[in-house]
Amino acid sequence: MTNPLPDDGQAVARALAELDTLAERPLAEHVEVFERIHAALGAALAAGSAGSA
């Protein structure tokens, strides 16, 4: 089975790894981090969808 994401899921892995940084960050920064992760995952999903069309 091949990975449907163009970069073999590296963008998703980076986005999810950023979740691990939340414990060291002030609570006030969490929303910004979640927004970046959401954008990165959305971009990866769009890239994967475009590659499979």
C-alpha positions in Angstrom: 0.0 0.0 0.0 1.4 3.4 -1.0 1.1 6.6 1.0 -1.4 8.9 -0.7 0.4 12.1 0.5 2.9 13.6 -1.8 5.6 13.9 0.8 5.0 10.5 2.3 3.2 12.1 5.3 6.1 14.2 6.5 4.0 17.3 6.7 1.5 15.5 8.8 4.2 14.1 11.0 5.7 17.6 11.5 2.3 19.0 12.4 1.5 16.3 14.9 5.0 16.6 16.4 4.3 20.2 17.1 1.5 19.0 19.5 4.3 17.7 21.7 5.6 21.2 22.2 2.5 22.4 23.9 3.5 21.3 27.4 6.5 23.7 27.3 4.5 26.6 25.9 2.4 29.1 27.8 -1.3 28.5 27.6 -1.7 31.8 25.7 0.3 30.3 22.8 -1.8 27.2 22.4 -4.4 28.7 20.1 -1.7 29.9 17.7 -0.1 26.4 17.7 -3.5 24.7 17.1 -4.2 27.1 14.2 -0.8 26.3 12.6 -1.4 22.6 13.0 -4.9 22.9 11.6 -3.6 24.8 8.6 -0.8 22.3 8.0 -3.1 19.3 8.2 -5.6 21.0 5.9 -2.8 21.7 3.3 -1.6 18.1 3.5 -5.2 16.8 3.0 -5.7 19.1 0.0 -2.3 18.0 -1.5 -3.2 14.4 -1.0 -6.6 14.9 -2.6 -5.1 16.7 -5.5 -2.6 14.0 -6.0 -5.2 11.3 -6.1 -7.6 13.1 -8.5 
